[in-house]
């Protein structure tokens, strides 16, 4: 499964690179808005194709009719209670009809969100900025071996490796001296592992963690291949600064912006698509 997920990531990552390319000179919110628009429309279309639209429409009509009845007979408590019971029943029936389409939609939504996290969660480091790099090992005994971090020109190691036995970690502080895609090499004994460090002033794909933990982490952190099984290193993580996103003059997290915008666009286009949601 890990190999399958990695293969999906290998295909999707350049696709999203291509989607985001026209927006590279603009604020990242423009690209996120465009992706949210496309996602909202496609998810509503998918909901329409995977749900029983006829039954959903019938239930919606009954709920609307019963709501009108509640207003018309608001002084007759018996009738109102009966109508409210029907409304609750139809609401649960609607939720049952929506369950399978929602479960199907989880798959594309998750794949899109992992690609968005790659691009909109953090930003590249600017020249002169320092950053913490951490390597996590499977076995604490690996910390007793010789440990080094090789860096290319354009990156400076500011501190020697700090071994933290309680968390099975080694930590360094680095400084980026010039922009670029830099290859860091972690050496533990005879083993080596490469991790990319991104420097620059523009937003773009930034891999926070390269991991060998399994399916979930491989899915959540696309952009670099998973660490091979049997390697001493479990994960290498770079603590990048967060990417600033502003929506209507307010700082927002990319996940909140995506969820809000995709729902707004989805509901805006459901009538055009003829989908009952």
VMD Tcl script that draws the C-alpha trace (Angstrom):
set ca {
  {0.00 0.00 0.00}
  {2.86 2.39 0.77}
  {4.21 1.87 -2.75}
  {0.76 2.54 -4.23}
  {0.31 5.74 -2.20}
  {3.80 6.89 -3.17}
  {3.00 6.21 -6.84}
  {-0.18 8.31 -6.53}
  {1.87 11.12 -4.95}
  {4.43 10.92 -7.75}
  {1.64 11.46 -10.29}
  {-0.33 14.11 -8.38}
  {2.57 16.32 -7.28}
  {3.60 17.47 -10.81}
  {-0.08 17.86 -11.72}
  {-0.57 20.31 -8.86}
  {2.75 21.98 -9.73}
  {1.29 22.64 -13.18}
  {-2.00 23.92 -11.74}
  {-0.19 26.33 -9.42}
  {2.40 27.50 -11.96}
  {0.29 30.37 -13.44}
  {-0.14 31.81 -9.93}
  {3.52 31.68 -8.80}
  {4.02 35.46 -9.19}
  {0.80 36.20 -7.26}
  {-0.12 35.88 -3.60}
  {-0.69 32.21 -2.67}
  {-4.34 32.92 -1.84}
  {-5.08 33.21 -5.57}
  {-3.91 29.66 -6.25}
  {-5.72 28.32 -3.19}
  {-8.93 30.06 -4.31}
  {-8.67 28.58 -7.82}
  {-8.11 25.08 -6.44}
  {-10.98 25.53 -3.98}
  {-13.27 26.58 -6.85}
  {-12.37 23.53 -8.92}
  {-12.62 21.23 -5.89}
  {-16.01 22.58 -4.82}
  {-17.50 22.16 -8.30}
  {-16.03 18.69 -8.82}
  {-17.14 17.44 -5.40}
  {-20.71 18.63 -5.95}
  {-20.70 16.93 -9.36}
  {-19.34 13.73 -7.75}
  {-22.01 13.90 -5.03}
  {-24.66 14.12 -7.73}
  {-23.26 11.10 -9.58}
  {-22.91 8.87 -6.49}
  {-26.14 9.74 -4.65}
  {-29.83 8.91 -5.21}
  {-30.83 12.38 -6.39}
  {-34.49 11.45 -6.88}
  {-34.96 10.32 -3.28}
  {-32.94 13.25 -1.93}
  {-35.13 15.66 -3.88}
  {-38.29 13.98 -2.54}
  {-37.01 14.21 1.04}
  {-36.01 17.86 0.59}
  {-39.47 18.68 -0.76}
  {-41.15 16.93 2.18}
  {-38.96 18.79 4.67}
  {-39.81 22.12 3.02}
  {-43.51 21.29 3.04}
  {-43.45 20.26 6.69}
  {-41.57 23.44 7.64}
  {-44.32 25.47 5.95}
  {-46.86 23.39 7.88}
  {-45.16 24.22 11.18}
  {-45.60 27.92 10.45}
  {-49.21 27.52 9.31}
  {-50.27 25.41 12.30}
  {-47.98 26.96 14.92}
  {-50.91 27.37 17.33}
  {-51.81 23.65 17.22}
  {-49.15 21.96 19.36}
  {-50.20 18.46 18.35}
  {-49.85 19.15 14.64}
  {-46.56 20.99 15.16}
  {-45.06 18.07 17.13}
  {-46.17 15.60 14.47}
  {-44.64 17.72 11.71}
  {-41.40 18.14 13.66}
  {-41.22 14.37 14.08}
  {-41.53 13.94 10.31}
  {-38.86 16.59 9.75}
  {-36.43 14.81 12.09}
  {-37.18 11.47 10.42}
  {-36.58 12.87 6.95}
  {-33.39 14.54 8.16}
  {-31.97 11.21 9.30}
  {-33.09 9.55 6.05}
  {-31.27 12.28 4.12}
  {-28.13 11.72 6.21}
  {-28.32 8.02 5.38}
  {-28.58 8.76 1.66}
  {-25.62 11.16 1.87}
  {-23.37 8.78 3.82}
  {-22.05 6.67 0.92}
  {-21.34 9.67 -1.37}
  {-19.52 11.41 1.49}
  {-17.38 8.33 2.13}
  {-16.51 8.19 -1.58}
  {-15.61 11.90 -1.55}
  {-13.17 11.40 1.33}
  {-10.64 9.85 -1.08}
  {-10.25 12.78 -3.53}
  {-10.57 15.34 -0.73}
  {-7.70 13.71 1.19}
  {-5.48 13.60 -1.89}
  {-6.17 17.27 -2.66}
  {-5.56 18.32 0.94}
  {-2.18 16.58 1.12}
  {-1.10 18.49 -1.98}
  {-2.39 21.75 -0.50}
  {-0.50 21.08 2.74}
  {2.65 20.64 0.65}
  {2.23 24.14 -0.81}
  {0.30 26.31 1.63}
  {1.24 25.17 5.15}
  {4.80 26.56 5.28}
  {7.09 28.71 3.14}
  {10.68 28.44 1.89}
  {13.42 29.98 4.00}
  {14.75 33.38 3.03}
  {18.48 34.08 2.89}
  {19.83 34.61 6.40}
  {17.04 32.69 8.15}
  {17.87 29.85 10.52}
  {15.92 26.63 10.87}
  {15.82 23.56 13.10}
  {16.41 20.18 11.45}
  {15.51 17.02 13.38}
  {16.22 13.37 12.62}
  {14.25 10.71 14.48}
  {15.76 7.21 14.78}
  {13.97 3.93 15.35}
  {16.38 2.70 18.03}
  {18.00 4.94 20.63}
  {21.21 2.90 20.23}
  {21.70 4.59 16.85}
  {22.48 7.82 18.73}
  {25.75 6.24 19.93}
  {27.09 6.02 16.37}
  {28.98 8.81 14.58}
  {26.41 11.33 13.34}
  {27.00 14.14 10.85}
  {24.95 16.39 8.58}
  {26.48 17.27 5.21}
  {25.27 20.51 3.63}
  {25.98 22.09 0.21}
  {27.27 25.57 -0.52}
  {24.57 28.05 0.39}
  {23.74 26.37 3.71}
  {25.66 26.71 6.98}
  {25.48 24.36 9.98}
  {25.29 26.64 13.02}
  {25.34 23.99 15.77}
  {26.81 20.51 16.22}
  {24.34 17.61 16.47}
  {22.38 17.58 19.71}
  {21.37 14.06 20.77}
  {18.08 13.84 22.67}
  {17.82 10.29 23.96}
  {14.37 10.71 25.55}
  {12.79 11.37 22.15}
  {15.32 9.42 19.97}
  {16.19 12.61 18.09}
  {19.21 14.42 16.72}
  {18.82 18.15 16.11}
  {20.83 20.77 14.21}
  {20.35 24.46 13.55}
  {21.08 25.54 9.98}
  {21.20 28.86 8.19}
  {20.26 29.38 4.55}
  {22.74 31.72 2.87}
  {21.20 31.77 -0.60}
  {17.98 30.58 -2.23}
  {17.71 27.23 -3.95}
  {16.78 23.60 -3.54}
  {19.51 22.27 -1.26}
  {20.31 18.59 -0.60}
  {21.10 17.78 3.03}
  {22.66 14.40 3.82}
  {22.23 12.84 7.26}
  {24.96 10.30 8.10}
  {24.50 7.82 10.94}
  {27.31 5.29 11.02}
  {27.54 3.84 7.51}
  {24.01 4.89 6.53}
  {23.08 8.03 4.62}
  {19.77 9.75 3.96}
  {19.02 12.80 1.81}
  {16.52 15.53 2.74}
  {15.71 18.58 0.59}
  {15.87 22.07 2.08}
  {14.11 24.83 0.14}
  {15.22 28.46 0.21}
  {13.63 31.35 -1.63}
  {11.25 34.29 -1.47}
  {8.31 32.77 -3.38}
  {5.78 30.30 -2.06}
  {5.82 26.79 -3.50}
  {6.00 23.10 -2.60}
  {7.92 22.58 0.63}
  {8.31 19.08 2.08}
  {8.38 19.40 5.84}
  {9.07 15.74 6.62}
  {10.58 12.76 4.87}
  {9.41 9.66 6.67}
  {9.45 5.88 6.71}
  {6.65 5.48 9.22}
  {4.19 3.87 6.84}
  {1.01 4.50 4.90}
  {-0.40 7.54 6.73}
  {2.81 9.58 6.77}
  {3.56 8.66 3.15}
  {0.12 10.00 2.25}
  {0.43 13.16 4.37}
  {3.92 14.16 3.22}
  {4.23 13.86 -0.59}
  {7.08 15.41 -2.52}
  {9.93 13.12 -1.44}
  {10.16 9.31 -1.54}
  {9.52 7.44 1.72}
  {12.53 6.22 3.69}
  {13.33 2.59 2.87}
  {12.40 -0.08 5.39}
  {15.31 -1.12 7.60}
  {16.96 2.31 7.68}
  {18.02 3.57 11.11}
  {16.26 6.89 10.52}
  {12.50 6.95 11.05}
  {11.95 10.53 9.83}
  {13.75 13.79 9.05}
  {11.84 17.00 9.67}
  {12.59 20.65 8.93}
  {10.69 23.23 11.01}
  {9.83 25.80 8.34}
  {8.02 29.06 9.16}
  {4.28 29.11 8.34}
  {3.09 30.59 5.06}
  {1.06 33.76 5.51}
  {-2.39 33.55 3.92}
  {-4.85 36.43 4.01}
  {-8.53 36.21 3.12}
  {-10.57 39.44 3.23}
  {-7.72 41.07 5.15}
  {-7.64 38.35 7.82}
  {-4.85 35.84 8.44}
  {-6.27 32.34 7.92}
  {-5.03 28.78 7.99}
  {-4.98 27.12 4.57}
  {-7.26 24.30 5.73}
  {-9.99 26.65 6.96}
  {-9.74 28.75 3.79}
  {-9.99 25.66 1.58}
  {-12.98 24.20 3.43}
  {-14.88 27.49 3.48}
  {-14.16 28.42 -0.14}
  {-14.83 24.96 -1.58}
  {-18.19 24.77 0.23}
  {-19.16 28.28 -0.91}
  {-18.25 27.52 -4.54}
  {-19.89 24.11 -4.36}
  {-23.21 25.49 -3.15}
  {-22.98 28.34 -5.67}
  {-22.72 25.87 -8.57}
  {-25.07 23.11 -7.36}
  {-28.03 24.72 -9.13}
  {-26.13 24.99 -12.41}
  {-25.08 21.34 -12.09}
  {-28.62 20.31 -11.15}
  {-27.47 18.61 -7.95}
  {-29.54 18.41 -4.77}
  {-27.30 18.63 -1.70}
}
mol new
graphics top color blue
foreach p $ca { graphics top sphere $p radius 0.5 }
foreach p [lrange $ca 0 end-1] q [lrange $ca 1 end] { graphics top cylinder $p $q radius 0.2 }
display resetview
